[in-house]
Amino acid sequence: MQKSTWRYWICQIFGWGGWSLLNLFFVYLFAQDFYLKSGERRRLFFAVLIIQFIWYILSTHLLRFVLKKINWINFSIDKVILFFIAGVTVTGLVSYYGSKYTAAASQNSLVAYEKSQDLQSAIKRERDNGLEGTTYYLAKRGIARDSTNFAIFQKIKQSTGWYRDSSGKWKYEDPRKARFWWDIIFNFILIALWLLIYMVWHYLVRNQKNELDKINLSKTVKELELKTIKSHINPHFIFNSLNSIRALVEENPGRARTAITELSNILRSSLQVDKLETVTLNRELSIVKDYLALEQMRFEERLKVTFGIQPQTLELTLPPMMLQTLVENAIKHGINKRVKGGIINIISHITDQQFEIIIENTGNLEKNAKEGFGFTSTRDRLNFLYNGKATFFVVENNGIVTAKVLLPLIN
């Protein structure tokens, strides 16, 4: 984050600083005599250049703040286009009028200086034509005695923008009105280029991050598959399951056959975990029930399981083996460590437009213990598959550990 912030400010300073230098370069080539020769005009030119530089940075930084606040990167393309137009318009006006009024308030307005110079020029031309103190400004076109004075009046107004009204007071009418619209439009173009570069850059960064996330997810899934297979095929699990099945062969052959099928389903599911992005809760529950049935043979009365499954959630989807992983953690770190065993509650329902899955088990969270692979892999998979819209957390309250997953109903 710190590296990204430094890079942003370097781009801001060098980008807008480069634009200021480009302005200076063009003035040096094409308007040096006008802007850089006179001491006062030169001072005002550089002051305005600095004020514009500051306002470009302030206005675009404010735009960036709004962009980050609304999380624009997740907008649809239609919303991005609308925000682009609105952002360019508002930011362009803020930068234009901000620099204009700052220059005026600090008495560094080049426009005000030029108006003042034009007024002096109008007064001088009036004096040079011998019209000072006369009512030449009341002259009308088409009247022979007034035609010369009217022509002079028009020339002074056209060349300087200044003229006397019917009461003799000086008034100003900008002879270069088109310059205002050109300045505004050009300001919009500059902000649009900035925003376009900003958005394209972040789209590229997001795509790169998504590619890295895909690689990391694939790696996580592979690790999860291997760890799940190992946990299912570890000697203790196999030994306990086969011993339980062997004991049932004579006592309850039907249950023994069912246990073999349950063990087979678990192993098959472990091998297929990387072939699907999501599965239905119904399918995931069938694997979990097979796993719990086998563990029930080992723990007997020490393990009690309850289900609180809302029927409409059975066809909702979740990452494969996620529920299985959380139930395994509940048994491994909760039930297995207690002499009297405990209870596991598996709950699913829809709340506040979210698909909520809860696994509760008797036990305690180890303080200051490093988060295990099961929780880490679950969090990573959810972040990638649901673009940060899914939530996963684990808490303990009065000897009950609760693992809760909140999935959006619409990705």
ZIJO-V828687 format. One line per field, one symbol per residue. phi: phi as a letter, one per 40 degrees, with the letter a starting at -180 (. if undefined). A space follows every 10 residues. Layout:
BEGIN
phi=???
END
This chain:
BEGIN
phi=.ccccccccc cccccccccc ccdccccccb acccbbcccc ccccdccccc ccdccccccc ccccccdccc fccccccccc cccdcccccc cccccccccc ccccccfbcc cccccccccc cccccccccg bcgcbdcccb cgbdcbdccc ccdccccccb gcaccccgcc bbbdcbcccd cccccccccc cccccccccc dccccccccc cccccccdcc cccccccccc ccbcdccccc ccccccccdc cadccccccc cccccccccc cccccbcabc cdcccccccc cccccccccf ccbbbbbbbc dcccccbacc gccdcccdcc cccbcccbcc gibbbbbaab afgbcbbbbb acibcccgcc cccdcccccc cccccbfgcc baabbbafgb cbbbbbbccb c
END
